[in-house]
């Protein structure tokens, strides 16, 4: 259902079964919350398909049900109507939520500990990643001793080490300043290229979505619906000033109703 | 040293006012002894006071330890079971309104004149602040953190061990600091119901013998011990949970 005269890249609602290639299949999902002031519709008839290995970004204004969609896909909520099938997902929350009593490496290794690994074994599992993520030397630092960007990298690593095929990132850099955020986006693009996971990235930052994703899903204000889907078929690494990227960003913004 | 200055000034001013009040005949020194007679009683009867202090101190330390163990078990039970919460919480509150002087004789009847009834009384008065503060800690764990743990396939016990329990420890310490103060009063009442020693036992017999200076000396020792316990617990907390202090000092750089 094309909205506001946008006709491009609308993908048909997936009514078929989850195939081997699909990581996520959401069909006609509706979610309503009952609050003190009556019912609030968070999502209305949302259908979405994510292929294995694909990086999909969901963008939309605050309160459009992005996080609800993410939690549905993670199995943390159930839809009121419609169906969702998804491969196992690990969540990376918006705030880093590192445990203040653990060192950086013990925070990163939390999922390994949860799965029953001993302390030393879990640390050994996380150690090689500290080199790769530019965190070497900070293994024994506590969260309050790390910069915002480092904390976010440890938080990402913690979710990565859960070993789930799908990574669900909820506004991962929303709390960072603009410069750090841009650095982290470049860093994440590089990591995702080498990791080959399926990624669902929820963000309100259109540029972040266009720089990182294979496909951008634009959602309307509450109740959240999918307005358009944009395929970002640009080579990586991507430049923010690439005219093609700038144009895609403008299309996403105009779909959101933002002034040009 | 400079941090001790303010409380020292306040205490000295209060002692001075008290001394003047008694010396100028505001009250008969039979009922309210002047600070200098209390001080001299403290010195002259130091052997008696010390041996009785050891009895009470032992009761308080073991009583709080018993209270911590029982309160932790109760907090975990209430945290994990909504039914237990509904069933037990009202009783928990009601149990705190039963005056200890009413309860203590029954405990002496059941448990004798030894340390056991004192431990029960002290554990009882420590119990409530410990349970409430620990539960407070358990309930303020970040919801998003619990969601994260669920996507890591962590069960309730695993989440409790790795996230909720450490999170609640500062609350447990807050409860213990409150309990340290309440337990001193609890020990006094417990000893007065039936004991063969302890500062509370002394306080039960001294006023009858008109030994008010020595009674006030015993009270001074009890107050000093409560302050010492509080300070010791705060010091242990600072060492054991340094992260709880760093959190409050955190800035966004």
Interface residues (C-beta under 8 A of the other chain):
Chain A: X71 X74 X75 X76 X89 X90 X91 X92 X93 X94 X95 X97 X99 X100 X101 X110 X111 X113 X114 X115 X142 X144 X147 X148 X159 X162 X164 X168
Chain B: X142 X144 X145 X147 X148 X149 X150 X151 X152 X153 X154 X158 X162 X163 X166 X241 X243 X244 X246 X247 X249 X250 X252 X253
